[in-house]
Amino acid sequence: MEPYIQSLGVIPIFRPSFDSAEVKAVERVLFSGWVGLGPETDTFEKEFADYIGVKYAVGLNSCTAALHLALQVLDIGRGEVITTPMTFVATNHAILHMNAVPVFCDIDEYTLNLDVEKIEKLITPVTRAIMIMHYGGHACDMEPVLHLAAKHGLKVIEDCAHSCGGEYNGRKLGSIGDIGCFSFHAVKNLAAGDGGMITTNSKEVFERLKQLRWMGISKDTWKREGKQKEYDWRYDLNELGYKYHMNDITAAIGRCQLSKLNMHNKRRREIRDLYTQELHTLSEIKTPQEMPYAGSSCYSYVIQLSRRDKLNEYLRERGISSGVHYYPNHLYPLYEQYYRKLDVAEDVWKNVLTLPLFPDLSDEDVLSITQHIKEFCKYEYVCGAPDDLPVSV
Ligand SMILES: Cc1ncc(COP(=O)(O)O)c(C=O)c1O
């Protein structure tokens, strides 16, 4: 594989991995005459449910839609939802869209997941659910979460946008809570440009979701079309739904990506291990650790260092992209009224830096990135200095 730095001149943080299989699958669906919600989505849902180890899966157009529908179908109402600040805002926007109340819980400084020991004291009589986001693909510690949920009668939603294929004590993430929400956004482990999926073991939830995702309509158009293609126009409307369903083009790409997911995640793990091998001895840098209960999907590789912004700049000038995931959501003006002091999140986010990680990244690319980081650690780098040179310390 040609190193990215040579072929593109720049190494992106994330990049999807496609080949002719996706092209052929899309071609097949395009020429089939049915590209909307249809049989390809149906098959993808069944394959995905099998892979995750749940009874049902419902194809959607994004994880944002999945999170919104999850809260609706679990009847959260205007109650409180305990959630993480260390996530993409889609997780918490879903709570606001439902007019429910996000109750931010502090995070664990190592995994950057919810600190499960801090959840119980946030539970009140109006708490309805715990929203889990498996950060970077590393499982949140789910046993204590399930225990609290059972004790207080709460629902558990897993935001698995980062964790497709990730595991907790040998169980696939998205099969542990009441509902799992997946993203097939352009750079996710299973990338289909966009798209999402809900997983659940509840038949009732599944049947309601099938209607909610398409306007609340009780039958799918392609099913109404029937074998003889006579068009049965009748359908029922029981509940106000949304235009959130998946289409068969997305499903065709998704099925190809699902068949390669284990292979891609294996390569992601190799890259993670190579990074850690090269970086863990640098005293300035904290490398991510995997907990014994977790089998990470290795969506992202996030290091921690106090000179985060300087390293970000240093790498950028050398054609290597890096990023910050995330600015704690409770610090955004939009979430001001839900602010509570979260010592760890407010401290740790200043140090996190996401390095490039995607299946097609070569070992040579990783070694070139880590070599630059090693050089950086030898110097006190002055960003924007007139001669733009590192200053030795
Ligand atoms: C943690 C998390 N949740 C939800 C989403 C939303 O996913 P989608 O883009 O499929 O709506 C993302 C997307 O980046 C995410 O990172």
PDBQT file of the ligand as one rigid body, heavy atoms in Angstrom, charges set to zero:
ROOT
HETATM    1  C1  LIG A 401     -20.795   9.854  18.923  1.00  0.00    +0.000 C 
HETATM    2  C2  LIG A 401     -21.635  10.180  17.734  1.00  0.00    +0.000 A 
HETATM    3  N1  LIG A 401     -22.969  10.087  17.831  1.00  0.00    +0.000 NA
HETATM    4  C3  LIG A 401     -23.764  10.359  16.791  1.00  0.00    +0.000 A 
HETATM    5  C4  LIG A 401     -23.248  10.761  15.591  1.00  0.00    +0.000 A 
HETATM    6  C5  LIG A 401     -24.176  11.108  14.478  1.00  0.00    +0.000 C 
HETATM    7  O1  LIG A 401     -24.038  10.228  13.433  1.00  0.00    +0.000 OA
HETATM    8  P1  LIG A 401     -24.684  10.550  11.996  1.00  0.00    +0.000 P 
HETATM    9  O2  LIG A 401     -23.714  11.432  11.287  1.00  0.00    +0.000 OA
HETATM   10  O3  LIG A 401     -24.819   9.208  11.362  1.00  0.00    +0.000 OA
HETATM   11  O4  LIG A 401     -25.982  11.206  12.235  1.00  0.00    +0.000 OA
HETATM   12  C6  LIG A 401     -21.865  10.847  15.429  1.00  0.00    +0.000 A 
HETATM   13  C7  LIG A 401     -21.289  11.264  14.135  1.00  0.00    +0.000 C 
HETATM   14  O5  LIG A 401     -20.162  11.613  13.984  1.00  0.00    +0.000 OA
HETATM   15  C8  LIG A 401     -21.029  10.557  16.533  1.00  0.00    +0.000 A 
HETATM   16  O6  LIG A 401     -19.696  10.650  16.439  1.00  0.00    +0.000 OA
ENDROOT
TORSDOF 0
